[in-house]
Amino acid sequence: MTASPTSKYATLFVFITVFLDMVGFGMIIPVQPAIIQEVGKMDLAHAAYIGGWLFFAFSMTQFLFGPALGNLSDAYGRRPLLLIAVFGLGVDFLITALAPNLFWLFVGRTFAGLCGGSYVIANAYIADVTPPEGRAKAFGLMGAAFGMGFVIGPAIGGLLGAYGPRIPFYVAAGVSLLNFVFGYFVVPETLKAELRRPFEWARANPIKTFAIFQNYRGVMPLCGVLFIYFFSTAVYPAIWPFWSMAKFGWGATMIGLTLAMFGIVMAFTQGVLTGPVVKRLGEWNTALLGLVVTVIGALGYGLAPTLGAILALMIVHGGEGFVHPMVSALISKQVPDDAQGELQGGLSSLMSVAMLLGTVFFSQIFGYFMSGAAGFISPNVPMFVSAFVSVFALVLFAMTSNKEKTAE
């Protein structure tokens, strides 16, 4: 299987789509605490609780409908499902911008999860047009598109947040809906008719979708690694804005700029370093390196005393960006071409469950230790717990790599 010129253009279109999607998503992060406090009329500790449950609403509906989205793309093609996902995200931002109370914040998040995430179809899209030996690099570039979205999105969101916490949501809605129009006119279909299969409700069952992991050798242990990894790193979407406000007193602008800084590091790591590092170390060792950095990052943030220390740590922490694309590539190699959409739906469900559990878990820890109920107040406890959990992913992957190294 070789990539054609058409495949290269299709890949470029998807990277642009994911990039614009993440710009819109990144805009809202710096103002999330403020919008929850304004709508819910509550303090920071209680806003963190609500933030965790909002993410739970998004991830739970994505878990329930993500497999159906992946299976529908195997039956009807990637393009229509990708456009639905992008449109749903835009509607979510608009609902949030207009929300008069917490109920409507939950409605918006649930609607976004119902439509699924564009990355599910984007990953299957990439698998369609990329030969197996090139998927590690392609998934790395996809991660770079996410990272670059976070360079621009949070920075803009932080600056716009100075004019009110709702403004970034209006702009994000506009970006997402423009992205939908862009995709409608330029994104081609990549799944050939002969590779499509009929949609089956049984295969879209969010519980049964995990069965695909049992059908192929070497997949289950790697999925366990991803589950623990996603759970532990859920600490960042769960509490980063709340944590930085509590620990350093940052406002939306500084939150946005630090996220932009990390986005630059991640984009460079995944887009520039992935290929050379994989060539030198191989996929297994590159993923192992990323997991080591994951532990160092969480522990370091908890101990960092100043902004300078945070920025220095972010440079090192960029290596975490190797984990998801490397492990995804290793799993993808074990699954045939006509099941890549189903696989990505299953991985989406896996990530959603891990993230929803992790986000609620870490947001509740943050709220608990910030409320004084533990007898002392500290915003850093969730970071230390995240580092501890990440060790389990590292150990499991090391055990798996020793047993099941494959030819790369």
C-alpha positions as CSV (number, residue, x, y, z in Angstrom):
1,M,0.0,0.0,0.0
2,T,1.5,3.3,-1.1
3,A,0.2,6.8,-0.6
4,S,-1.1,8.5,-3.7
5,P,-1.0,12.2,-4.5
6,T,-4.8,12.3,-3.7
7,S,-4.0,10.6,-0.3
8,K,-1.5,13.3,0.5
9,Y,-4.0,16.1,-0.2
10,A,-6.6,14.3,1.8
11,T,-4.2,14.0,4.7
12,L,-3.5,17.8,4.5
13,F,-7.2,18.5,4.5
14,V,-7.7,16.5,7.7
15,F,-4.7,18.0,9.4
16,I,-6.2,21.5,8.7
17,T,-9.6,20.4,9.9
18,V,-8.2,19.0,13.2
19,F,-6.1,22.1,13.6
20,L,-9.0,24.5,13.3
21,D,-11.1,22.3,15.5
22,M,-8.5,22.5,18.3
23,V,-8.1,26.3,17.9
24,G,-11.8,26.6,18.7
25,F,-11.6,24.1,21.6
26,G,-8.4,25.7,23.0
27,M,-10.0,29.1,23.1
28,I,-12.4,28.2,25.9
29,I,-9.9,26.6,28.4
30,P,-8.5,29.8,30.0
31,V,-12.0,31.1,30.7
32,Q,-13.7,27.9,31.9
33,P,-13.4,28.6,35.6
34,A,-14.7,32.2,35.1
35,I,-17.8,31.0,33.0
36,I,-18.7,28.4,35.6
37,Q,-18.2,30.9,38.5
38,E,-20.3,33.5,36.7
39,V,-23.1,31.1,35.6
40,G,-23.2,29.1,38.8
41,K,-22.4,32.0,41.2
42,M,-19.8,29.9,43.1
43,D,-16.2,30.0,44.4
44,L,-13.2,28.3,42.7
45,A,-13.3,25.1,44.6
46,H,-16.9,24.4,43.8
47,A,-16.3,25.6,40.2
48,A,-13.7,22.8,39.9
49,Y,-16.2,20.3,41.0
50,I,-18.6,21.4,38.3
51,G,-15.9,21.5,35.7
52,G,-15.2,17.9,36.4
53,W,-18.8,16.9,36.0
54,L,-19.1,18.9,32.7
55,F,-16.2,16.9,31.3
56,F,-18.0,13.8,32.6
57,A,-21.1,14.7,30.6
58,F,-19.1,15.2,27.5
59,S,-17.0,12.0,27.8
60,M,-19.9,9.8,28.9
61,T,-22.0,10.7,25.8
62,Q,-18.9,10.4,23.6
63,F,-18.3,6.9,25.1
64,L,-21.9,5.9,24.4
65,F,-21.9,7.2,20.8
66,G,-18.2,7.1,19.8
67,P,-18.3,3.4,18.7
68,A,-21.4,4.1,16.5
69,L,-19.6,7.1,14.9
70,G,-16.6,4.9,14.0
71,N,-18.8,2.0,12.7
72,L,-20.9,4.4,10.7
73,S,-17.8,5.8,9.1
74,D,-16.8,2.2,8.1
75,A,-20.2,1.8,6.5
76,Y,-20.9,5.2,4.9
77,G,-17.5,6.9,4.7
78,R,-15.4,9.2,6.8
79,R,-16.4,12.5,5.3
80,P,-20.1,12.8,6.5
81,L,-19.3,11.7,10.0
82,L,-16.3,14.1,10.2
83,L,-18.6,17.0,9.2
84,I,-21.2,16.0,11.8
85,A,-18.6,16.0,14.5
86,V,-17.3,19.4,13.5
87,F,-20.8,21.0,13.3
88,G,-21.7,19.5,16.8
89,L,-18.7,21.2,18.4
90,G,-19.7,24.6,17.0
91,V,-23.3,24.2,18.3
92,D,-21.9,23.3,21.7
93,F,-19.8,26.5,21.9
94,L,-22.8,28.6,20.9
95,I,-25.0,27.0,23.6
96,T,-22.4,27.6,26.2
97,A,-21.9,31.2,25.1
98,L,-25.7,31.8,25.6
99,A,-26.1,29.7,28.8
100,P,-28.2,31.4,31.5
101,N,-27.5,28.7,34.1
102,L,-25.5,25.5,34.8
103,F,-28.2,23.3,33.2
104,W,-27.4,24.8,29.8
105,L,-23.7,24.3,30.3
106,F,-24.4,20.6,30.7
107,V,-26.7,20.6,27.6
108,G,-23.9,22.1,25.5
109,R,-21.3,19.6,26.7
110,T,-23.7,16.7,26.3
111,F,-24.5,17.7,22.7
112,A,-20.8,17.9,21.8
113,G,-20.3,14.4,23.2
114,L,-23.3,13.1,21.4
115,C,-21.9,14.2,18.0
116,G,-18.6,12.6,18.9
117,G,-15.0,13.9,18.5
118,S,-13.6,14.7,15.1
119,Y,-10.4,13.0,16.0
120,V,-12.1,9.6,15.9
121,I,-12.9,9.9,12.2
122,A,-9.7,11.8,11.6
123,N,-7.6,8.9,12.8
124,A,-9.5,6.4,10.7
125,Y,-9.1,8.8,7.8
126,I,-5.4,8.8,8.3
127,A,-5.3,5.0,8.5
128,D,-7.2,4.9,5.1
129,V,-4.5,6.9,3.3
130,T,-1.3,5.9,5.1
131,P,0.6,2.6,4.7
132,P,1.1,0.7,8.0
133,E,4.8,1.6,8.1
134,G,4.0,5.3,7.9
135,R,1.3,5.5,10.5
136,A,3.5,6.3,13.5
137,K,4.7,9.4,11.7
138,A,1.2,10.3,10.5
139,F,-0.3,9.9,13.9
140,G,2.6,12.1,15.2
141,L,1.7,14.8,12.7
142,M,-1.9,14.5,13.8
143,G,-0.7,15.2,17.3
144,A,1.2,18.2,16.0
145,A,-2.1,19.6,14.5
146,F,-3.6,19.2,18.0
147,G,-0.6,20.9,19.5
148,M,-0.6,23.8,17.1
149,G,-4.3,24.3,17.7
150,F,-3.4,24.7,21.4
151,V,-0.7,27.2,20.5
152,I,-3.2,29.6,18.9
153,G,-6.5,28.7,20.7
154,P,-5.6,29.3,24.3
155,A,-3.6,32.4,23.6
156,I,-6.5,33.9,21.7
157,G,-8.9,32.7,24.4
158,G,-6.8,34.2,27.1
159,L,-6.7,37.6,25.4
160,L,-10.4,37.6,24.5
161,G,-11.2,36.5,28.1
162,A,-10.2,40.0,29.2
163,Y,-13.4,41.2,27.5
164,G,-15.6,38.7,29.3
165,P,-15.7,34.9,29.8
166,R,-18.4,34.4,27.2
167,I,-16.6,36.1,24.3
168,P,-14.2,33.2,23.5
169,F,-17.2,30.9,23.2
170,Y,-18.8,33.0,20.6
171,V,-15.5,33.2,18.6
172,A,-14.9,29.4,19.1
173,A,-18.4,28.7,17.7
174,G,-17.6,30.9,14.7
175,V,-14.3,29.1,14.1
176,S,-15.9,25.6,14.3
177,L,-18.8,26.5,12.0
178,L,-16.4,28.0,9.5
179,N,-14.4,24.8,9.8
180,F,-17.6,22.9,8.9
181,V,-18.0,25.0,5.8
182,F,-14.4,24.5,4.9
183,G,-14.7,20.8,5.3
184,Y,-17.9,20.6,3.3
185,F,-16.3,22.0,0.3
186,V,-12.7,20.6,0.4
187,V,-12.5,17.4,2.4
188,P,-12.8,14.3,0.0
189,E,-13.9,10.8,0.9
190,T,-11.1,8.3,1.4
191,L,-12.8,5.0,2.2
192,K,-13.3,3.1,-1.0
193,A,-16.6,1.4,-1.6
194,E,-15.1,-2.1,-1.7
195,L,-13.7,-1.6,1.9
196,R,-17.0,-0.6,3.4
197,R,-19.1,-2.9,5.5
198,P,-22.7,-2.9,6.6
199,F,-23.4,-1.0,9.8
200,E,-24.2,-3.4,12.7
201,W,-25.7,-2.2,16.0
202,A,-24.0,-5.0,17.9
203,R,-20.6,-3.7,16.8
204,A,-21.7,-0.2,17.9
205,N,-22.5,-1.3,21.4
206,P,-20.2,0.8,23.7
207,I,-19.5,-2.2,25.9
208,K,-19.1,-4.7,23.1
209,T,-16.9,-2.4,21.2
210,F,-14.1,-3.4,23.5
211,A,-14.3,-6.9,22.0
212,I,-12.3,-5.8,19.0
213,F,-9.3,-5.5,21.3
214,Q,-9.6,-9.2,22.1
215,N,-9.6,-10.2,18.5
216,Y,-6.1,-9.3,17.6
217,R,-2.8,-10.4,19.2
218,G,-1.0,-7.9,21.4
219,V,-3.8,-5.3,21.5
220,M,-5.2,-5.8,25.0
221,P,-2.0,-4.9,27.0
222,L,-1.4,-1.8,24.9
223,C,-5.0,-0.7,25.5
224,G,-4.4,-1.1,29.2
225,V,-1.4,1.2,28.9
226,L,-3.5,3.8,27.0
227,F,-6.3,3.6,29.6
228,I,-4.0,4.3,32.6
229,Y,-2.2,7.0,30.6
230,F,-5.4,8.8,29.6
231,F,-6.7,8.5,33.2
232,S,-3.6,9.9,34.8
233,T,-3.2,12.8,32.2
234,A,-6.8,13.8,32.7
235,V,-5.5,15.9,35.5
236,Y,-4.6,18.6,33.0
237,P,-8.0,19.2,31.4
238,A,-9.6,18.7,34.8
239,I,-7.7,21.3,36.8
240,W,-5.0,23.2,34.9
241,P,-6.9,26.6,34.8
242,F,-8.2,26.1,38.4
243,W,-4.8,24.9,39.7
244,S,-2.9,27.8,38.1
245,M,-5.3,30.3,39.5
246,A,-5.1,28.8,43.0
247,K,-1.3,28.2,43.0
248,F,0.0,31.3,41.2
249,G,-3.0,33.6,41.0
250,W,-2.9,33.6,37.1
251,G,-5.6,35.2,35.1
252,A,-7.1,34.0,31.8
253,T,-4.3,35.7,29.8
254,M,-1.5,33.9,31.6
255,I,-3.3,30.6,31.6
256,G,-3.8,31.0,27.8
257,L,-0.1,31.9,27.2
258,T,1.2,28.9,29.3
259,L,-1.1,26.6,27.4
260,A,0.2,28.2,24.1
261,M,3.7,27.5,25.3
262,F,3.0,23.9,25.9
263,G,1.2,23.7,22.6
264,I,4.4,24.9,20.8
265,V,6.5,22.3,22.7
266,M,4.0,19.5,21.9
267,A,3.8,20.5,18.2
268,F,7.5,20.5,17.9
269,T,7.8,17.2,19.7
270,Q,5.1,15.4,17.7
271,G,5.6,17.0,14.3
272,V,9.4,17.4,14.2
273,L,10.9,15.0,16.6
274,T,8.7,12.0,16.2
275,G,10.1,10.8,12.9
276,P,13.8,11.1,13.9
277,V,13.3,9.7,17.4
278,V,11.3,6.7,16.1
279,K,14.0,6.0,13.5
280,R,16.7,6.0,16.2
281,L,14.8,4.3,19.1
282,G,11.9,2.5,17.4
283,E,8.3,2.8,18.3
284,W,8.4,0.8,21.5
285,N,11.3,2.7,23.1
286,T,9.9,6.0,22.0
287,A,6.6,5.3,23.7
288,L,8.6,4.1,26.8
289,L,10.4,7.4,26.8
290,G,7.2,9.3,26.6
291,L,5.8,7.4,29.6
292,V,8.8,8.2,31.7
293,V,8.4,11.9,30.9
294,T,4.7,11.6,31.8
295,V,5.6,10.7,35.4
296,I,8.3,13.5,35.5
297,G,5.9,16.1,34.2
298,A,3.1,15.6,36.8
299,L,5.5,15.3,39.7
300,G,7.4,18.4,38.5
301,Y,4.3,20.6,38.2
302,G,3.3,19.8,41.8
303,L,6.8,20.8,43.0
304,A,7.4,23.8,40.7
305,P,7.6,27.0,42.8
306,T,7.6,29.7,40.0
307,L,6.5,30.4,36.5
308,G,10.1,30.0,35.3
309,A,10.2,26.5,36.7
310,I,6.9,25.7,34.9
311,L,8.1,26.9,31.6
312,A,11.4,24.9,31.9
313,L,9.4,21.8,32.9
314,M,7.1,22.2,29.9
315,I,10.1,21.7,27.5
316,V,10.9,18.4,29.1
317,H,7.3,17.4,29.4
318,G,6.8,17.7,25.6
319,G,8.1,14.1,25.4
320,E,4.8,12.9,26.7
321,G,3.5,13.7,23.2
322,F,5.2,10.5,22.0
323,V,2.9,8.2,24.0
324,H,-0.5,8.4,22.2
325,P,0.7,8.3,18.6
326,M,3.2,5.6,19.2
327,V,0.9,3.2,21.1
328,S,-1.9,4.0,18.6
329,A,0.4,3.1,15.7
330,L,1.4,-0.2,17.4
331,I,-2.2,-1.1,17.9
332,S,-3.2,-0.1,14.4
333,K,-0.7,-2.5,12.9
334,Q,-2.5,-5.4,14.6
335,V,-5.9,-4.6,13.0
336,P,-6.9,-5.0,9.3
337,D,-7.7,-2.1,7.0
338,D,-11.5,-2.8,7.0
339,A,-11.7,-2.5,10.8
340,Q,-9.7,0.7,11.3
341,G,-12.8,2.8,11.9
342,E,-14.1,0.3,14.4
343,L,-10.7,0.3,16.1
344,Q,-10.7,4.1,16.4
345,G,-14.2,4.0,17.7
346,G,-13.1,1.5,20.3
347,L,-10.0,3.5,21.2
348,S,-12.3,6.6,21.5
349,S,-14.5,4.7,24.0
350,L,-11.4,3.6,25.9
351,M,-10.1,7.2,26.0
352,S,-13.5,8.6,26.9
353,V,-14.0,6.2,29.9
354,A,-10.5,6.9,31.1
355,M,-10.8,10.6,30.7
356,L,-14.2,10.9,32.2
357,L,-13.2,8.9,35.3
358,G,-9.9,10.7,35.5
359,T,-11.4,14.2,35.1
360,V,-14.0,13.7,37.8
361,F,-11.5,12.0,40.0
362,F,-8.9,14.8,39.8
363,S,-11.4,17.6,39.9
364,Q,-12.9,16.2,43.1
365,I,-9.5,15.8,44.7
366,F,-8.7,19.4,43.8
367,G,-11.9,20.7,45.2
368,Y,-11.5,18.6,48.4
369,F,-8.0,19.8,49.1
370,M,-8.9,23.4,48.2
371,S,-12.0,23.4,50.5
372,G,-9.9,22.8,53.6
373,A,-11.8,19.6,54.4
374,A,-8.6,17.6,54.5
375,G,-7.2,19.8,57.3
376,F,-4.9,21.7,55.0
377,I,-5.2,23.5,51.6
378,S,-3.0,22.6,48.6
379,P,-3.7,22.7,44.9
380,N,-0.8,20.3,44.2
381,V,-2.2,17.0,45.5
382,P,-3.8,16.0,42.2
383,M,-0.5,16.4,40.4
384,F,1.3,14.1,42.8
385,V,-1.6,11.5,42.5
386,S,-1.3,11.7,38.7
387,A,2.4,11.0,38.8
388,F,1.8,8.0,41.0
389,V,-0.9,6.6,38.7
390,S,1.3,7.2,35.6
391,V,3.9,4.8,37.1
392,F,1.5,2.0,36.6
393,A,1.2,2.7,32.8
394,L,5.0,2.8,32.6
395,V,5.4,-0.5,34.3
396,L,2.7,-2.2,32.3
397,F,4.2,-1.0,29.0
398,A,7.7,-2.1,30.1
399,M,6.3,-5.6,30.8
400,T,4.4,-5.6,27.5
401,S,7.4,-4.6,25.5
402,N,9.6,-7.2,27.0
403,K,7.0,-9.9,26.0
404,E,5.6,-8.8,22.7
405,K,8.1,-6.7,20.8
406,T,7.2,-6.8,17.2
407,A,9.1,-6.1,14.0
408,E,8.9,-2.4,13.2
